Amino acid sequence: MIKHKIYAAAATGAIVLSLAACGGTGTAGSGSSAGANGGAASMPTVTMMVGGIDKQIYLPYELAQQLGFYKKYGVNMQLSTEQNGGVGAEDAMASGQVDMAGAWYVHTVDFQAKGKDVINLVQLSGAPGERIMCGTDSGVHSPADFKGKTMGVTDLGSGTDELTQFVASQAGVTKKDYHTLAVGAGATAIAAIQRKSADCVMTTQPTVGALESKKLAYTAVDLATAAGATKTLGGDWPAAGVLANASWVKTHEDAAQKVVDALVATMHWINTHSAADIANKLPSSYVQNSTISKDQYIAGLTTDKGQFLPDGIMPAGGPKVIFAMEKGNGVDTSKVSIAGTFTNKYALAANKLEGFATTTTPAGADG
């Protein structure tokens, strides 16, 4: 199964909770009526693994924790992060090790194509948040230039591998026309460019900022903003979301709603605050470490903040773009319906709860 492996850099900054205690924790959510003022003992406990919790593209999950929104909306959230060489967040969720995964929406299509009923409950971003960063002397300035080059991805068969393939195909370049190299993320991705073992790497902030500050690479393809994604991919490319097994959601409706309530409130908070405000709320090791300064982190977030949706609604047309990519990359989607891969039910209820006006045009059954 295709997996998105977006590795967590600077492990000291990641919240890693033992998964041994996760089995069956989600059962506490069934039938719970704990509200914002309920005690911790009465709150449903939900476990979520994120595909690299200190990455900017995945910041809402931890930000919600730091803002106290999970508990405010009545859920005890236990966050963990995907580790280099470990089980992927989406696979941990699908196998029942955790209740939810903070991962890309495209996984729902991958899973359902394999007969696993995984759905997306809330959409946090409308663009991948990735940039194809190319070495200063690589000569790569567009997907057409990928021919004959070595393209770095987080892992072979990962989401960045899949996305690189799709970007190349838009320019008539096939995967056979370039070499693919697994470079991980953070320091290992930077080293690949520095040593010239890769001409380009697909990566996110804060690695992007580190490459730029060291004058090692520049942005050849922008997939970090809605405008960039639309230009290259043909429309909104829904990325970060909350994935869960449909069977779990069915028996934990209350807990699922509370998680979405907290994250929708977080998305509105992101939309109404500056990159500096956001950085100040996150753990210090996320925003300042051996690869990047806090000022660089804030600058990168200021540039790429537009990837985050303000209301958690799946954008109209977004699923169609994902399905087009999946089909183009050889995934058999003939038995997968767009309507079955996501729901706006919980996000709409969350916006109504707080009186938020939704600004994203929602996707319907046809995507």
C-alpha positions, -999 to 999 in steps of 0.1 A, spaced: 0 0 0 12 35 -9 23 52 22 30 89 30 61 88 52 67 124 63 93 119 90 95 139 121 127 158 124 141 169 158 127 141 178 132 161 210 104 183 199 79 156 191 53 143 215 57 106 215 33 86 237 35 49 241 12 31 218 11 1 241 -15 19 262 -36 29 232 -55 -3 226 -92 2 233 -88 38 246 -113 50 220 -141 30 236 -144 57 262 -159 80 235 -190 58 229 -220 75 244 -201 102 263 -218 135 269 -189 153 284 -190 190 274 -165 218 275 -168 220 313 -168 182 320 -141 168 341 -112 149 326 -125 116 340 -157 119 320 -141 129 288 -137 104 260 -100 96 253 -89 96 217 -55 87 203 -41 102 172 -8 96 154 5 125 131 27 120 101 54 142 115 40 164 142 66 191 141 62 198 104 45 231 95 20 212 73 8 193 104 9 221 129 -29 223 137 -30 190 156 -4 202 182 -16 238 181 -51 226 192 -34 209 221 -14 239 231 -45 262 229 -64 238 252 -91 233 225 -94 195 228 -103 197 265 -124 228 259 -146 208 235 -147 178 258 -121 153 246 -88 140 261 -65 138 231 -33 118 232 -10 127 203 19 108 190 41 111 159 53 89 131 89 80 135 116 74 109 116 36 103 84 31 123 48 24 114 32 51 93 5 72 110 -22 61 85 -13 24 89 -13 27 127 -48 40 125 -60 14 99 -47 -14 121 -63 -1 153 -31 10 171 -46 45 173 -80 59 167 -72 86 143 -44 97 119 -33 132 111 -24 125 75 -32 133 39 -67 128 25 -53 108 -4 -49 78 19 -86 73 20 -85 66 -17 -55 43 -13 -72 24 15 -106 21 -1 -90 9 -33 -77 -20 -11 -111 -26 5 -104 -8 38 -132 17 47 -112 47 59 -128 82 58 -116 118 62 -135 136 90 -122 172 86 -100 189 61 -73 212 74 -54 222 43 -61 227 6 -26 223 -7 2 198 0 24 223 17 53 209 -2 80 225 -23 103 209 -48 136 224 -38 164 221 -63 201 226 -59 214 260 -70 233 244 -99 207 217 -108 193 235 -138 158 225 -127 131 252 -129 100 233 -139 87 197 -141 99 195 -177 134 197 -163 131 165 -142 143 144 -171 177 128 -163 177 142 -127 177 126 -93 145 135 -74 145 132 -37 114 120 -18 108 111 18 106 74 10 101 52 -20 63 47 -25 55 76 -2 31 104 -8 60 127 -19 71 100 -44 35 97 -57 31 135 -58 64 140 -76 53 114 -102 21 133 -107 38 167 -110 62 152 -136 33 137 -156 17 171 -160 48 180 -181 48 148 -200 77 133 -179 73 97 -167 89 81 -137 112 63 -160 126 96 -172 141 105 -138 158 87 -108 140 86 -75 160 87 -42 147 83 -7 161 112 14 138 114 44 133 149 57 150 176 77 188 171 80 189 140 57 171 159 29 194 189 34 225 166 32 212 150 -1 212 185 -17 245 195 -1 263 163 -12 245 165 -46 233 130 -43 199 145 -53 193 173 -77 160 182 -60 140 172 -30 103 175 -23 100 188 13 82 212 36 89 239 61 110 242 81 134 222 58 126 246 30 137 276 51 169 258 61 178 251 25 171 287 15 191 302 44 221 280 36 217 290 -1 217 254 -11 184 253 -30 155 273 -44 119 266 -50 114 251 -85 78 240 -79 55 255 -53 29 232 -39 28 249 -6 1 275 -14 -33 272 -29 -22 293 -59 8 271 -65 -11 239 -61 -38 251 -86 -12 261 -111 7 228 -110 -20 203 -100 -50 218 -116 -70 228 -85 -71 226 -47 -52 195 -35 -67 186 -1 -38 174 20 -38 173 59 -69 159 74 -81 136 101 -85 100 90 -103 72 108 -118 38 102 -155 42 93 -164 14 118 -147 34 146 -165 66 137 -198 48 137 -194 37 173 -177 69 185 -198 97 169 -196 119 200 -159 117 203 -153 122 166 -175 154 167 -156 168 197 -122 163 179 -135 181 149 -150 208 170 -115 214 185 -97 214 152 -123 237 134 -118 262 163 -81 258 157 -84 265 120 -103 297 127 -77 307 153 -49 302 126 -69 322 101 -72 352 126 -37 352 140 -2 359 126 25 334 119 44 348 149 13 342 171 12 306 159 49 300 164 47 314 199 21 289 209 40 258 195 67 239 214 99 258 211 118 229 196 93 228 167 101 264 156 138 267 165 163 239 163 196 229 146 182 234 111 162 266 114 158 298 135 125 310 149 126 340 125 131 317 95 102 295 108 79 325 110 90 337 76 82 304 60 49 301 78 39 336 67 45 326 31 28 293 33 0 300 58 -25 301 30 -25 263 27 -46 261 58 -84 261 54 -103 284 78 -133 261 84 -123 225 80 -145 220 50 -134 198 21 -130 222 -9 -151 218 -40 -132 200 -67 -104 189 -44 -113 152 -43 -115 151 -81 -79 164 -84 -68 136 -60 -87 110 -79 -72 122 -112 -37 118 -96 -45 84 -82 -58 71 -116 -28 86 -134 -4 69 -110 -21 35 -116 -43 32 -85 -75 13 -94 -103 36 -82 -131 19 -101 -147 7 -69 -141 39 -49 -168 66 -47 -157 102 -40 -186 106 -16 -174 77 5 -140 91 11 -149 121 32 -176 139 51 -183 175 58 -209 166 84 -188 171 115 -171 203 102 -204 219 93 -217 211 128 -186 225 144 -189 258 125 -225 260 135 -217 254 171 -195 284 173 -214 306 149 -185 306 124 -193 315 88 -180 289 64 -160 304 35 -148 273 17 -172 261 -11 -178 225 1 -172 195 -21 -203 174 -27 -208 138 -37 -192 145 -71 -162 161 -56 
